[in-house]
């Protein structure tokens, strides 16, 4: 009998069945698991983040057009799908950017890509998730929406009033994004900002990191070269990167005859293993410690304190152990409290023993901080 789902409270829910596959019968599926092979999954939640003016929106648009057209991105094969770009931050600017990217791609035919310039509220449980889904279905009824990709640019603009550091509030957004993705058996890509320190990841609650399938951070380097680093890849290899630059192009003229300009991506490199910068210290981090160390970094950005752990030593930016525990629990929403506690204690002990994390007691509190610039290498 096939599995089926009924909402809670439905009397039919008692009839739900569970099909068990025996070990000898378990086989890998042949379904496509990547939207952009090795970079963007076919389903789930992806975050593309970076500081202002780094080019993250231009990158999201180029990525969206590549998916809609089925064109390679960063030399990775793309499996085409419909794309809905929610330009919640700059509707008119998004029109110019999409138009320019379309010209740069030299696309002569229409593609299954649509633009939304009204910001939905996805920060409330009674918000606009269902309205957005209905609008997509009604207005794109002639388009194949299975596997659709919905880009939210930016997370801040589609979650007005949300307390970003609250795991409860952030959980509502995650639930809405998950609702949209599952409705189309597809993907939500959120364009976001970093915390105070870029290396510490996404701004806000660490629940975002825990819920994400893929996290890509973009930084600007010398001579305008941007580097996009895969900081988390749930079902693939992280610590990969690609680079790109932005070219300014004219797309028309205004009423005064002055050129209207915007930017497009250019010089996009292939996705490759990310190498450390010269002199950058790298440590190999066991896979089972990645979540703890990622959470330590992101939570330290928002809740860290400057302490002097030893009288004759320097000040360090550290995190109260209780704050780390809470953030770690938030990043593991699918586990029981007992499982979270055991995992936290086990992984923290291992991280300290292997000298990835330092622990010190100051004024009766236990503080923790990471050593050096650890990279997630295994």
Secondary structure, DSSP 8 states (H G I E B T S, - for coil): -------TT-GGGGG-------GGG-----S--EEETTTEESSEEEEEEE-TTSSHHHHHHHHHHHHHHT--BTTB-B----EEEEESS-HHHHHHHHHHHHHHHT--S--SEEEE-S----SSTTSSHHHHHHHHHHHTTTS--TT-EEEEE-TGGGSTT--TT-HHHHHHHHHHHHHHHHHTTSEEEEEE-B-SSGGG-BSS-THHHHH-SEEEEEEE-GGG-EEEEEEEETTS--SEEEEEEEEEEEEEE-TTS-EEEEEEEES----EE----TT----B--GGGHHHHHHHHHHHHHH-EEE-SSTTS--EEEEEHHHHHHHHHHT-TTS-HHHHHHHHHHHHHHHHHTTSEEEEEETTEEEEEE-S--B---
